[in-house]
């Protein structure tokens, strides 16, 4: 989903979403501090509501961005073989508990008939776009592969995501270091031989 508002780009990795209502978030955080028995007026917490509001405008900045704006530029270079960008680090936020999960994404595709490819950095930015919103890992994986299908029209696409979820590490079952792996595969990469080639490239550290 795109917006008529301009995003504030601090640097290529830091984008502030103007659609986020920072005063409303700050007021809500103030109430949360009161609800847990804290004093939001003490020195250490006085500016916390505003800081959290600004942080949310950054970590949820993907919510109103359109993947088409990232994948709008492609190059017809006649390349017909598998392209894989692996070990793309990212942070996201679990929509169930609003605590982080983090990990690495591996993105691959086989260009379509015209050999249309996109810039390698675009794939990393695509991962960030979908990661920077309230999210679950399964949906994140599917959204990335579907964006590739829609905008690049590849003959095949694969996305593998490996994450540690802090909602499992710091609360609940408290199992730090546990990894969850999800994958989404489309087109020719569903065929055993091409899928095996992609997975060997992804898993070959």
ZIURVEN-V103439 format. One record per residue. N is the residue number from 0. PHI is phi in radians with two decimals (999 if undefined). OMEGA is omega in whole degrees, -180 to 180 (none if undefined). BURIAL is b if it has 9 or more other ideal C-beta (glycine too) atoms within 8 Angstrom, else e. Layout:
n->{N | N}
phi->{PHI | PHI}
omega->{OMEGA | OMEGA}
burial->{BURIAL | BURIAL}
This chain:
n->{0 | 1 | 2 | 3 | 4 | 5 | 6 | 7 | 8 | 9 | 10 | 11 | 12 | 13 | 14 | 15 | 16 | 17 | 18 | 19 | 20 | 21 | 22 | 23 | 24 | 25 | 26 | 27 | 28 | 29 | 30 | 31 | 32 | 33 | 34 | 35 | 36 | 37 | 38 | 39 | 40 | 41 | 42 | 43 | 44 | 45 | 46 | 47 | 48 | 49 | 50 | 51 | 52 | 53 | 54 | 55 | 56 | 57 | 58 | 59 | 60 | 61 | 62 | 63 | 64 | 65 | 66 | 67 | 68 | 69 | 70 | 71 | 72 | 73 | 74 | 75 | 76 | 77 | 78 | 79 | 80 | 81 | 82 | 83 | 84 | 85 | 86 | 87 | 88 | 89 | 90 | 91 | 92 | 93 | 94 | 95 | 96 | 97 | 98 | 99 | 100 | 101 | 102 | 103 | 104 | 105 | 106 | 107 | 108 | 109 | 110 | 111 | 112 | 113 | 114 | 115 | 116 | 117 | 118 | 119 | 120 | 121 | 122 | 123 | 124 | 125 | 126 | 127 | 128 | 129 | 130 | 131 | 132 | 133 | 134 | 135 | 136 | 137 | 138 | 139 | 140 | 141 | 142 | 143 | 144 | 145 | 146 | 147 | 148 | 149 | 150 | 151 | 152 | 153 | 154 | 155 | 156 | 157 | 158 | 159 | 160 | 161 | 162 | 163 | 164 | 165 | 166 | 167 | 168 | 169 | 170 | 171 | 172 | 173 | 174 | 175 | 176 | 177 | 178 | 179 | 180 | 181 | 182 | 183 | 184 | 185 | 186 | 187 | 188 | 189 | 190 | 191 | 192 | 193 | 194 | 195 | 196 | 197 | 198 | 199 | 200 | 201 | 202 | 203 | 204}
phi->{999 | -1.72 | -2.39 | -1.35 | -1.37 | -1.50 | -1.39 | -1.49 | -1.71 | -1.31 | -2.74 | -0.99 | -1.73 | -2.19 | -2.19 | -1.86 | -1.53 | -1.26 | -1.34 | -1.35 | -1.45 | -1.12 | -1.04 | -1.19 | -1.11 | -1.04 | -1.12 | -1.17 | -1.13 | -1.00 | -1.18 | -1.09 | -1.06 | -1.11 | -1.16 | -1.57 | 1.60 | -1.66 | -1.86 | -1.18 | -1.69 | -1.27 | -0.94 | -1.19 | -2.00 | -0.98 | -1.73 | -1.09 | -0.98 | -1.19 | -1.13 | -1.10 | -1.05 | -1.17 | -1.10 | -1.13 | -1.12 | -1.54 | -1.31 | -1.93 | -1.22 | -1.39 | -1.10 | -1.96 | -1.65 | -1.78 | -1.05 | -1.06 | -1.18 | -1.52 | -1.71 | -1.23 | -1.89 | -2.35 | -2.27 | -1.57 | -1.97 | 1.31 | -1.40 | -2.11 | -1.81 | -1.08 | -2.05 | -2.29 | -2.00 | -2.08 | 1.03 | -1.45 | -1.33 | -2.72 | -2.15 | -2.39 | -2.25 | -1.10 | -1.31 | -1.43 | -2.16 | 0.98 | -2.07 | -1.24 | -2.29 | -2.54 | 3.04 | -2.34 | -1.99 | -2.14 | -2.18 | -2.46 | -2.73 | -1.83 | -0.96 | -1.25 | -1.01 | -1.45 | 1.22 | -1.35 | -2.18 | -2.03 | -1.09 | -1.08 | -1.15 | -1.13 | -1.18 | -1.15 | -1.17 | -1.11 | -1.04 | -1.08 | -1.00 | -1.42 | -1.30 | -1.51 | -2.91 | -1.02 | -2.62 | -2.16 | -1.10 | -1.10 | -1.18 | -0.94 | -1.07 | -1.17 | -1.10 | -1.12 | -1.18 | -1.21 | -1.13 | -1.06 | -1.06 | -1.19 | -1.73 | -1.82 | 0.89 | -1.35 | -1.33 | -2.83 | -2.59 | -2.50 | -2.35 | -2.14 | -2.20 | -2.09 | -2.44 | -1.88 | -1.82 | -1.20 | -1.20 | -1.68 | -1.52 | -1.85 | -2.60 | 1.05 | -1.28 | 0.89 | -2.11 | -1.10 | 1.57 | -1.24 | -1.91 | -2.01 | -2.05 | -2.24 | -2.49 | -2.44 | -2.29 | -2.34 | 1.09 | -1.10 | -1.32 | -1.39 | -1.23 | -0.92 | -1.19 | -1.24 | -1.13 | -1.10 | -1.10 | -1.09 | -1.17 | -1.18 | -1.21 | -1.23 | -1.51 | -1.34 | -1.27}
omega->{179 | -178 | 177 | 180 | 178 | 176 | 177 | -179 | 179 | 173 | -176 | -179 | -176 | -180 | 179 | -178 | -180 | 179 | -180 | -178 | -175 | 178 | 180 | 177 | -179 | 179 | 180 | 179 | 176 | 180 | 178 | 179 | 176 | -175 | 179 | 177 | 179 | 176 | -177 | 180 | 179 | -171 | -176 | -175 | -173 | -178 | -177 | 179 | 179 | 179 | 179 | 180 | 179 | 178 | 179 | 178 | 176 | -173 | 174 | -175 | 178 | -173 | -176 | 178 | -178 | 179 | 178 | -180 | 178 | -175 | -176 | -178 | 177 | -175 | 176 | -176 | 178 | 180 | -175 | -177 | -176 | 174 | 180 | 169 | -174 | 178 | 175 | -178 | 178 | 171 | 175 | -177 | 178 | -178 | -180 | -177 | -177 | 171 | -173 | 157 | -174 | -180 | -178 | 177 | 177 | -172 | 179 | 176 | 172 | -177 | 180 | -174 | -179 | -179 | -176 | 178 | 176 | 177 | -177 | 179 | 179 | 180 | 176 | 179 | 177 | 177 | -180 | -179 | -178 | 178 | -175 | 176 | 173 | -163 | 164 | -172 | -178 | 180 | 178 | -179 | -179 | -179 | 180 | -177 | 179 | 176 | 176 | -180 | -175 | -169 | 179 | -178 | -179 | 173 | 177 | 179 | 178 | 175 | 175 | -177 | 178 | -173 | 163 | -178 | -179 | 175 | 172 | -174 | -172 | 179 | 177 | -177 | 177 | 179 | -180 | 179 | 179 | -179 | 174 | -180 | 176 | 178 | 173 | -174 | -178 | 171 | -175 | 180 | 171 | 179 | -172 | -175 | -179 | 177 | 179 | 178 | -180 | -178 | 178 | 177 | -178 | -174 | 178 | -174 | none}
burial->{e | e | e | e | e | e | b | e | e | e | e | e | e | e | b | b | b | b | e | b | e | b | e | e | b | b | b | e | b | b | e | e | b | b | e | e | e | e | e | b | e | e | e | e | b | e | e | b | b | b | e | b | b | b | e | b | b | b | e | b | b | b | b | b | b | e | b | e | e | b | b | e | e | b | e | e | e | e | e | e | e | b | b | b | b | b | e | b | e | b | b | b | b | b | e | e | e | e | b | e | b | b | b | b | b | b | b | b | b | b | b | b | e | e | b | b | b | b | e | e | e | b | b | b | b | b | b | b | b | b | b | b | b | e | b | e | b | e | e | b | b | b | b | b | b | b | b | b | b | e | b | b | e | b | e | b | b | b | b | b | b | b | b | b | b | b | b | b | b | e | b | e | e | e | e | e | e | b | e | b | e | b | b | b | b | b | b | e | b | e | e | e | e | b | b | e | b | b | b | e | b | b | e | e | e}
